[in-house]
Amino acid sequence: MRHRKLILFLAGAALICLAIFAGGGAAAEGNAKWPESPGKEIKKSEKLKVDMSNASEGYFVASVQNKTKKALKLRVSFKGETLTYDLKNTGDTEVFPFQMGSGSYEITLWENVSGKKYAAAGKITVTVKLTREDGAFLYPNQYVFYTVDSKAFLKAEELCKGKTDKEAFDAVCSFMKTQFVYDFVKAATIKPGVLPDIDGSYDKHMGVCQDLSAIMACMLRTQGIPCKLMIGYADKNYHAWTVTIIDGEEVFFDPTAALNAISKPKNYTVERWY
């Protein structure tokens, strides 16, 4: 795969609040991991508040310190690569991944001042040492959001019970290929910045590329199998697919192509992953 560095502003995306759950573990059944915000390591800068308590697990929890009516952006930079997210202006906590590995991250809050103009409203620099480099891909986050009540999670528990990681991966791939269809209507009408919808798409057994890939990532992550939601280009088409880590090896799977909703791409260009 060819990689490109970029700065992305994802405006208008409806974000979710941090869900605190009990749980943990590491390999097949009953091993779903849930983000927590225990407040053991809080960092503050101007209007930004970040909980780094579980940074070693691959994620941090952020919020604005006081409710505001202004639109907010959260920019995360690592070795010259920058990703920009929307951040809720209500003060609710939200989960973001350290998906680019161990090292120094710069987390900056930007506040809308007028029109499309934003001003910095807080900056925190942190050094992260991950327990495992793929740890971020075992938890729900903004792009791959699910809860203990998500049907995709519950189905994964049923499908993958007693299976090895490879067997579980094969079972989920087969499930995606036989139980879902591509939503061509949504593809033609979806607006920029809309996040994957795991619960809604699972209920309909239908979705666009990012929905299908996020469902698959959910099902594997909840079984203790790291799975990346990849976003970039399939040939010249903006697209989403998955890369799963099995026994230390990266395994590619494109749910949309598997459904024959697009012609089999010859080249995939990665822009970002969650």
Secondary structure, 3 states (H helix, E strand, C coil): CEECCCCCECCCCCCCCCCCCCCCCCCCCCCCCCCCCCCCCEEEECCEEEECCCHHHCEEEEEECCCCCCCEEEEEEECCEEEEEEECCCCCCEEEECCCCCEEEEEEEEEEEECCEEEEEEEEEEEECCCCCCHHHHCCCCCCCCCCCCHHHHHHHHHHCCCCHHHHHHHHHHHHHHHCEECHHHHHHCCCCCCCCHHHHHHHCEECHHHHHHHHHHHHHCCCCCEEEEEEEECCEEEEEEEEEECCEEEEECHHHHCCCCCCCCCEEEEEEC
